[in-house]
Amino acid sequence: MEAMDSPGSSLGPSRTFLKPMIGGIAVVIFLAVVFFVARSGGNSLPQGMVLYYGDGCPHCANVEAFVKENNVEQKVQFVRKEVYNNKSNAREMGSFAKKCGLPTDSIGIPFLWTGAKCLTGDKDIIAFFQQQL
């Protein structure tokens, strides 16, 4: 009796054809997933509220002090992003400023993206947070 995997069996050539084909399909699927993940995640802006600040910025420190003294983070969800030392964050802030029609060459900080509009300066941002409390 002849074994099923022997070179002379009727299943032998089809299996040798299927292995490279399955491998090729797997490679195509992998590359498609990598392509779509890279495309969708690379240029997307964050959802929700984002507070952009700079290390050593005195106006940013005023906002930070207000946030801590008034427990703002217990009532308002937002993310902080530093822009002096992180160029990616600075570009992201520029994208939001552009959405709001602000000049991207002279954006002041602190800068708050509320999810719908832009606020700049400690007074406007603190006033916004006071309204949220």
N, C-alpha and C positions, 0 to 999 in steps of 0.2 A: 504494500500500500504506500502511496506517495504522500508526503507531508504537504500541507496546504501552502506553506511558505517556500517550498522548493522552487528552483528556477524553472522547472518544467510545468508547474501548475498554472491553471488558467488565471489565478488571482495575482500572480507574481508581477507581470508587467503593469497592471493597473495600479498596484500599490506603489511601484517605483515612479509612476506618473503622478500619483496623488500627493506624495511627499513634497516635491518642489512646488506644486500648485498650491497646497495648503500653506506652505512657508511664504510664498509670494503674496497670497491673500492676507496673511497675518501682517506682513511688512506694509502693505498698502493701508490696511486698517490703522496700524500704529501711526504711520505718517499722517493720515487724515486727522486722527485725534490730536496729534501734536500741532498740526497746522491750525485747526479750529480753536484749540485752547490758547495758543499763542496769539491768534488774531483777536479773540474775544477779550482776553484779559489784559493785553498790552496797553491799550489806549483808553480804557474805561475810567471814568471819574468815579470817586467814591459816592455812595448814596448817603443821605442824611447830612447832619450838621458837622462842619469842620471849622476849627479855630486854628488859623495860621499865626505863628508867632516867631520871634527871633530871640535867640539867647542873648541876654544883656539889654534887650529893648525895654526902656522904662515904661512905656505905655502898655506893653504886653504884661509887665509886672503888675500894673494897676488892675488889669482884667483878671489876672491870676489871683491876686489878693481878694478881689470881690467874689470870685468863684469859690474860693476856700472859705471865706468868712460867712458866706450865705448858703453854703452847701448846695450850690447850683447843680452839681453833678447828680444829686439825689433826685432831682426833678426834671432835668434837661439832659438828654443824651447827646454827646458830641465827642469828636475825636480831635486831639491836638496834633498839629504837624509843624515841626520846626523848619524854617526856610533859609536861614543864614548859612547853615552848614549842609543842607540837603537840597541839591539842585532839582531833584525830581519833585520834591514838595513845592519848590518855588515855581516850577513849570505848571504844576497842577493848579496852584493858586492863580497863576496867570490865565489859565484856561477858564476858571470861574469868573475872573475879572472881565475877560473878553465877553463871556455870556451876558454879563451885566452892563456891557457897554462902557466899561472903565478903560482908561488908557493902560496898556500892559507894561509900558516902559517906566511908570512911576507909581506903582502900587504901594500904598502904605500898610504898615502892620501896627497893631494887630488887625487881622482881616478875618471876618466870619462869613462863611457860606452857610446860610440857614437851610439850604435845601431848595430854596426858591429865589433868594436874593442875596446881594452882597452888602456887608456892612464893614466900614473901616473906621479905625480910631477907637480908643478906649471908651470915650463917652457914649458913642452910639451903640457899641457892643454891650456895655454895662446896662444901658437903658433897655436894650432888647432882652437881656437876661432878667432884668427886674420885671418886665411884662410877663415873662414865662413863669415866674414864681408864684 
